[in-house]
Amino acid sequence: MSSLLTTDLGLISWAEAYALQQRIVAARKAGTIDDVFLLCEHPHVITLGRNANRGNLLASEGVLRQKNVQLQPTNRGGDITYHGPGQIVGYPIVNLGGIKRDVGWYVRVLEEAMIRASREFGVESFRVPGKTGIWVHSESTEEKLGAIGVHLSRWVTSHGFAYNVSTDLRYFDLIVPCGIAGRKATSLEKLLRRDVKLAEVQAYLTRHLAELLSLEPRALSREELQGELAQIDAATFLGK
């Protein structure tokens, strides 16, 4: 079984994580690294997908500065979303060419990994037709527990999903989450009414994602991953 190298980056800026993704994407396209799964948290940032409607940003630049929230355009799919502490952001960088060349299938895999991880805590989440991500029932409608936005280049994936564990949900009031009016975000801790450790959720997400992709997870520290990438860069330079 092929490996899924899994690295917990901890709290890392969106820009730094994106630069790391780009290095891994290049290596994955070249076949010099196995599939990789990055897990992290971001400082407060609002990201805009390729086709995002700026009208779904409800806060002024002044308010964003006051709350220390960055605004970042991206090349992922989807509309607008928020990332912040207490939210697990997962970036799978996998070559679907060797697994299954089907974007819709891949998005369903990401949803299913979050659905199965939620079930480990007794939370039943589900898909809503026509809307990506995973949802739970609230009093009168659905609330979003996990969001998805992906990018593919030559069948190598980047970006991924965001799963709310202990996220400060007030920051979602700065946007229309994922461009869907009348729908709010929720978190695992809000649903369970207790504290939840991020590491426990990360372990479930990793296991279920690896199973769904038929890959064997192999943990790498951040330093070990950087070391592998440095060796790849050196070998590439010497081969020119």
N, C-alpha and C positions, 0 to 999 in steps of 0.2 A: 504494500500500500504506500502511495506517495505521501510525503510529509506536508503538514501545514505548520510552518514556523510561526509561533505565537509569542508576541512581545507586548508586555504592559509598559507603555511609555509614561504612565503617571500623568500629572498635570503638565500640559504642553500647549504652546500657542498654536492656533490654527495654521498660521503661516509656516511654522517649523514642521508641523506634522505633514502639511501638504508637500513641502520640499522633500521630506523623507519618502513620502509616497512616490513622488516622481522618480527618485533614484531607484526605488524598488521596482517600479513599473518598467523602467528601462532595462534593469537586470532580468526581470521576468520575461520580457520580450526576447531578450538575447539568450534565454535558457541558462543563465549563470546562477540562478537562485531558485529555490523551491517556492511554492505558493506561500504567502505570508498573511498573517492576520495581526493587525495592529489594534491594540486597545488603549484608550486614553480618556482623559477629561480635558476640556478646554476652559480657559478663562472666558468670561462673558463675551460672546460674539454672536452676531446675527449674520447668517450667510444667505446669499441670493443665488438660486439656481440659474441655469442658462436662460430660461424663459420666465423668470420671476417678474411679477407685477409690482413695481415700486409702490403702488398704491396700498399694498398689503403691509408696508412699513408704517406703523401708526405713530411713531415717536419722531420728533425733530432731531437734528444733529446735536442741538444743544442738550436735549434730554439724554441722548446716548452718551455724550461726553460726561455729563453729570453722574450718570450711573456707571461710567467706565466700561461701556459696551462698545466693542469694535463692530464695524460694518464691513463685510468682506464679500465681493462678488466671487463666484466660483464657476467651474465648468461642469459641475454635476447636473443631473436632471432634477426636476422638482422645482418648487417655488421658493418660499422663504421659510427659514426656521431659525431657532435659537439653540445655541450650545452653551453650557455652563457647568460649573462644579456640581457634582452629584449626578451627572448624566454620563452614562457609558457610551462613548462613541467608538464604533467598530469599523475599521477599514480593512476589508479583505482585498488582497491583491493576488488574484488567482487567474490562471490561464484557462478560460472556459473552453478553449480549443481542444484541450485534453480531457475535458469533463463533459460538457454539453453546450453546444453553440445555440443558446436560447436565452435571450435577455429576460423575457417574461418569466421563464422558469427560474432564473437566478434571483429575481426580485421575490418570487414566492418562497425560495429557499431562505432568504434573509428574514422574511416574515415568519416562516415556520420556526426558525431557530429562536426568535424572540417569543413566539407563542409557547414553544416547549419550555423555554427557560421560565416564563411566567407561571406555567403550570407546576413547576417544581415548588413554587411558593403558594400553591392553591388558588392562583388567579387564572380565571378563564378569559383569555383574550381571543380576538377573532379578526378576520378581514371584513372590510366593507366594500362591496362591489363598486368599482370605479375609483376607489381611493387606495393609495398605497399605504403601507404601515400597518400597525396593529392597534386594535381598539378594545375598549371595555364598555360595558353598559353603565350609564349613570341614571339619574332619576327620570329624565325625560328624553335623553338622546344618547349618543356615544361620545366618549372622551378618548383622546389619543394617548397611548402609552409609549409607542415607538414609531419613529419616522424613518423614511428611506429616501436616499438620493444617490444615484450611482453614475459612473462614467465608464465607458468601455472604449478601448483603443486596440485594434487588432486582437480582439477577444480577451484582452487583459483588463481586469476590473480595477477600479479605484473608487474612492469615497465609500459610502456604505450606509450605516444605520446609526441612529441615536436612540438610546433606551433610557427612559427617565427612572432613576432609582430614588434619589433624595433631592432632586432638582428643586430649586426655588421657583415655583410655578408662576410667581408674580411677573417674572421677566417675559413670559409668553404674552402678557398684556401689551407689550411693545409692538406686537405684530398680529397679523391674521395668520395663525399657524398653518403652514403649507398652503396658504391661500384659500382655506376652507372656512367661510364665515359661519358663525353660530356653533362652532365646535371648539372645545377647550382641551388643553393638555392635562394629563394627570401623571402620577408617579406611583411606583411600587410602594413606597412608604406611606403615601396617602391612602392607598387602597388597603394596605395591611394594618395601618395605624400603629406601626412599630418601626424601630430602626432596622435597617438592612445593610449588611456590609457589601461594598462594591465588589470586593474580591470574590465573594460567594456567587454573585450574579455573573461576574466575568467567567468563572469556571463553568457554569451551566451554559452560557452562550457559546463558549469555545467548544465544549463537548458536543453540543447539538449541531453547531455549524459544521464541525469536522465530520460528524456522522452523515449529515445530509449531502456533503460534498464527496463522501467516500475517501476522506483523507485522514491521516494519522497525526494528531496534534503533537508538536514538539516544542517545549518552552525554550525560549532564548531570552536572556536579559537584554536590556537596551544596549549595554556595552558589547555584548556578544554579537548582536545584530549589526552594530556599527562596525565591528571588527570584520565581519563577513563582507560588508559592503566595501570597506577599505581594500580588502584583498581583491575583490572583483574589479574595483577601479584601477588598482595597480596592475592586475593582469591585463586589463583592457588597454591601459597605456603602453605596456611593454609589447603588446601584440600589434600595435599600430606601426 
